[in-house]
């Protein structure tokens, strides 16, 4: 590997390090001659820490995309799906917005204009002429903050320009729209007419509050039907099996009476809630393999496409205002809290990282004098068009 130090423009006082390696040549602007020689020395010795040690002046002309945008997805201990989310944020949103800007010149104003552009029509990278939702914008800002913080540590920025941003409301609350008891009962009735497995699937999801990927990855060996519990220990996302979102497995009751118009929250307190066990026992079983997926087919977990196709059929037949099936998890949390279930119990059942995190989304369903009433059921009237 060959390493050279020189000025690109004589007399400018700005020195570059040129590295020839495996037939390719890379150049890095460093700053003064002393700093450039230090970087060249580390490069020649193969030091893996040369990038973090090399001093750099704030306002350097090096494009921001070379300062952490690719490294942010290689941090140890981060899930594969999280890596891919970081990569998608960089490729589809951050590079187009900041890719030609020197990282040392990015200001709070740049970030504010980026946020405003994303929340306007055309902000979505997937759907033309549509704005990005706040829930979708938040992960982009998390990624951007990490990249800019790396630049601060490398000496390319004095402070992180995102520190001066006004706090944006949590995006999750924008999408929380739980089903009412009447809507759930209409959905369960419609599911019975659509598919013999569907009512058990809907009731199980509603009564456990699992995530969609956790439901898809359930195996027969996870269940203890005598106790009415299930061990949630894997998730299925992007055609991969992995651990649950918060890492460790958790034991969840199947028997919470969420779909019943009662004040009780305790597992097994209604006959209808216990019916889920009989429904699971009636599911088709091939052999006695405990690793067989409960709702999948051909030895594979339940596919997202199959889930949403079935869900749309159920919602249309039930004549309920359309919301995605993930709202069943929100329905579980909001119903349990509104019935005075202990906060820590609900948090552990649903797998939220803490009660504080859960309450940032669901606090409005806590009983009290200022409790916001849940919306009344709005079943569609016969003949009224349902737009999906």
N, C-alpha and C positions, 0 to 999 in steps of 0.2 A: 504494500500500500504506500503510495507516494503522497506527501503532504507539502504544500507550498503556501507561503504567506506573501501577499503583495497588495498594493493599491490598485484598484481598477481604474481610478482616475488619479493621475499623478498630482501630488500637492493637495489632495482633498483631506488627507489625514484619516480617512476611513479605510481600514484594512479588511481584506477577505482571506479566508482559509480555503484552499482548493485541495480536494482529496480525490485521488485516482484509485479506484478499487474495483477489481474484477471487470475491467474493461469499461467501466463507467466513470464519469467525473461529476462530482458534486461541489458546489460552492456555498459558503456560509459567510455572510457579513457579520463581523464581530465588533469592531470599534477601533480603538487605538492599537498601535503596533505591539505594545506589551501584552495586551489581552489576546491579540491574535496569535502571538508566539506561544502563549500559555495553552491556548486551545489546540494549536498544531502539535505541541509536545504531547498533550494527552491523547490526541488522535493517533499519533504515531505509536504510542505505547499500548493502544487498544483499551484505554480506560472507558469503562461503561458509564462512568458518571460525568463525562465531559460536558454534556449538554446542560446539566443542572448547575455546574460550577462556573461556566463561562459567563463573565460579566457582559452586560449589554445595556446600552443607553436606552432610556425611555424614549419612545417615539421612533424606534428603529424602523427601517423601511422593509424589514422582512415580513412577508405576508403572514397574517395571523394563522392561516390554515396549517402552517408548518410548526406551530408552537403548541402542540398538545391535542389538536383535533383528532389525530390518529392514535395518540397514546391514551386518550381518555377511555377508549374501549378495551384496553389491554390491562387494566388495573386488576391485581390479583383478588380472587374471592368474589368477583362479580359474575352473576349468572349469564349464561349465553344469550338469553333473550334481552337482558339489559344491555349487553354489548351491542346487539343488533339495533336496539332502540337508540343508543348513542350514535351509531353509525348512520342510521336513517336521519336523525336530527341534523347531523353535520352535512350529509350529502344533499338532502332535499330542501333544507331551510337555511342553515347557518352559512354554508359556503356561498350560495347565491346572494345572500344579503351582505356578508362581510368579507368575502373571499379576496377582493381587490384592495381592502383597507389594511394599512400597516397596523399591526396589533397594538403598538404603542400609541396610536392615535385614536383608538376607539374610546368614545366618551359615553356618559350616561345618556346624552341626547341621541346618539346612534342607537342605543338599545331601546329607548322610548319610541323612536320612529319605527324600529323593527317590530315592536309589540303592536303599535297602531296599525301597521301594514298587515300583520297577520290576522288582526281582528276585523279587517275590512274584507269586502268581496274580493276574491282572488288570493286570499291569504293561504288557502289550502293548497297543498301540492298535489293532492290526489283528485280533488274535484274542482274543475275550472269554475271560476266566478263565484266560489263559495268562500265564506270566511272560516277561519280556524276557530274552533271552540276554545274556551278558556281551559277546559280540561286537557285538550290536546296541546295547547301552548305551554302549559306549565313544564312538561318534560323538556321542551326545547330550551327553556330558560335555565333549567337545572344544568343541562349540558353546557350551555354557554357560560354559566357562572364557573363551572369547573375549569373550562379552557382558559378563561380570563384569570382565574386564580393561579393557574400554572404559570401564566405570563408574569404575574406579580412575583412569584417565587423565583423566576428566572431573571428578574430585574428589568423586564421589558415594559412593565407598567408600575407606576408608583402605588396606586391603589386600584382595587377592583371597581370599575365604574358602575357595577350593578348594586353596590352597597348603598348608593344614593337613590335607588328607585323606590317609589311608593309601593307598599306591600299590596300585592294583587290578591283578591279573595280566592280562596281555594276553589279550584276548578271542579272538584268532585261534587260540590253542592249543586252545581248547575245541572247535573245529569241525574240527580236523585229524584225519582218520581215513582214511589212504590204503589203497588196495587192495593185497593181496598178489599175488605172481606167479601163484599158482594161480587167484585170482579174476580177474585180468586175462585169463588164457588162456580161462577159461570165458566171460567177457564177449565176447571177440573171436570165439569159436566161435558164440555165440548171435547176435551181430551179423550174421554171415555168413548165417544163416538168416532174419533179419528183413528185411534190406534190402541190396542189393549195394553201396551207397555206405557203409553204416554201419561196416564193419570199417576202411575207410581213415580215416574220420572219427575213430574211437576210437583207432586206432594213431597217427595224426598228433598228436592232442591229448596222448596219453600220452608220446610220444617228444620233444615240444617243450616241454611245460609251459606252454603259453600260457594266458592268461585266456580266459574264455568269450566275451567281446565281441571279443577279437582273433581267435579261431577263426571267429566268425560273419562277420567283415569281410574274410576272406582273399579275394584276387582272383588270377586266373590269372597276371597279370603280376608278382606278388610272388615267384614261385618260380624258382629256378635248379636244375632237376632234374639237370643234369649234375654239379653240385657237391653236390647234396643239401642245399640251404639254402633258407630263406624269409626275406623281408624283412618284419618285423612293423612296420607303419607306420600302422595305424589300428585303431579299435575301434568296435563297434556297441553302443549302450546306449540304452534308452528311445527307440527309433525314430530315433536320430541317429547319424551317423558323426562320429567325432572322433579326435584323436591318442591314442596309447597312454597308459596311466595316468601313466607317468613322463615323458611328453613326447616325447622323440626316438625315432626308429626304431631297431631293432636287428636284427641278422642271427642267425638261429637255425638250428641243424642239425636236420634231420628224422630223423636216423639213430641216436639214442641207444637202446641195447638195453634199455629199461626193462621191457618185457613178457617178457623171457627170464630164465630162472634161471641167470644167469652172474655172475661176479664182475667182469667188465669193464664200464666205463662209456663208453669212447671211441666216438664215432660210427662207424657202419659196421662194427663188429667182429663182427656176426653176420649171417647170411643173412636171418633173419627181420626184423631191423631195416631192412634195405635193401628189403624187400618193399613198404614204404610208397610208394616211388617208382613201382613198377609199378601199385600201386593208384590213385595219383593219375592216372597216364596212362590208366587205364581209365575214369575218370569221364566222364560224358556232357558233351560240349562242343558248344556252339552257336556256330558262327562262330569267328573268331579274335580276339575282343575281349579284350585283356588286362585290361580293367576289369570283366569279368564275375565275379560272386561265385562262389567255388568250391562252396559248399554251399547257396547261396540258391536262390530260384526267382522267376520272373517279374521278373528284373532287380533283386531286392531281397536284402539279406543274410538269413542264416538267422534265423528268428524264434525267440524264447525258447520260445514255446508249442510249436512244432514240435520243437525240440530236446528238451524235457523229455518230450513224448509218446513220441518215439522211444526215449529213454533208459529210460523205465519199461518199455517192451516188452522191451528187451534185458535189463534186470536180472531181470525176472520169468522170462524164458526161461533165463537163465544160472543161476537159483536161487542168487543171491548176495545177501547182506544189503544192503538198500538204503542207498545214500549218493548224494547229488546228483552230477551229472557233474563239477562243479568239483573233486571230490576227485582227478580225474586230474592236475590241476596239483600237488596235494600229493603224489601218488604219484611224480611225476617228481622233485620236490625231495628227498623222503625217500630214494628209491632211489639217486639220484645221489650224495648225501652218504654214504650207508651203504656205497657202493662206492669211497670215497676220491677222488671227483672233486674237483678244486680248488675252493675256496670261491668265488673270484672268477669262475671259469668258470661255475659253476652260477648265481650271482647275475646275471651278464650274460645268460645264456641265458634265464632266467625273467623278467628285467626288474624285479627288486627294486631299490629305491633304493640299497641298500648291503648288504654281507655281514653287517653287524651287525644290520640289520633282518631279514634272512633267518634268521639264527641264533636270534633271539628266538623264532621259531616252530619251527625245525627242528633245533635243536642236539642234541636227544635221539637223532637218527639218526646222529650222527657216530660212527665206530668208536672203541672204546676200552674199557677195563676196566669202566667204569660205564655202558656203552651199554645202553639199555633195549631189549630184544628186540622186534621187530615182532610183532604178533599173528599167530597161525597162521591159515591160510585156513579160513573157515567157510562152505563151500558148503552150501546147504540140501538136506536129504534129500528124496527123492521123497515126495510126499503131505503135506509140512509146509507149513502156511499161511504165505504171505508178506504182511506188512502193509505197505502203501505209504502 
